[in-house]
Amino acid sequence: MNERSGPIKPQVLEALCARVRDDLEAVRRSQQATQDGATHSEARAEHAKDTRATESSYLARGLAERVEALEAQLALLVGLSADAHPESAPISVGALITLEDDDGVEAHYLLAPAGGGVRLTLGDAVVQTITATSPLGRALVDRFEGDEIELERPRGRLTASVVRVA
C-alpha cells in the first residue's frame, strides 16, 4: 500500500484473481468428487425411493455451473487494465476508489465487472469488490474524484466523498 495513493491497483487485481483461481480450483475438486460419487457403481439405487445418485448428479451439475461462472468471472478480471484510471474520466468498471465518510474514515473499493462482495486484505488496507449493479456501485458510476455520494443503507445513510480514483 502506498500511503499517499491508497492500495496499489495491480496488487489488488492480482490478489482478486488469485482468490478467484483458488475458489475455482476448490469448486472443480468438489464437482469432480461429486460427479465421481454420482456415477460410482455403488451409487445405484437400492430401491425405488433411493434418490442418492439423482441428488448427487444434481449437485454435480450445480457445481459444474459454478465452475463455468467462476471461469467467466476470472476471464473478465484478467482482462481488466491495471493502468491508472484517467483523471478526467468518470468512475467506471475497473476503477479502484477510495471513499472518506463524514467521520474521516477511508474505505477502498474495486468496481469489478463480476465477483462483488470479496474482501481483500493487502497490508493495512482492506479492499471490498463491488459491481456496477450494487447500490454503492450505482452511486459511484459516472462520478469523479472530489464528488460526494449519498446512499441509503439498512444500517443508515452513507455520505462520503470520493477522495481517490486509481
Protein Blocks (a to p, Z undefined) as FASTA:
>chain_A
ZZknopafklmmmmmmmmmmmmmmmmmmmmmmmmmmmmpmklpcfbfklcklmmmmmmmm
mmmmmmmmmmmmmmmmmmpcfbdcdfkbccdehiacddddfkopacdddddfehphiacd
ehjbccddddfkbmklmmmgopaehiacddddfkbccddddfbdZZ
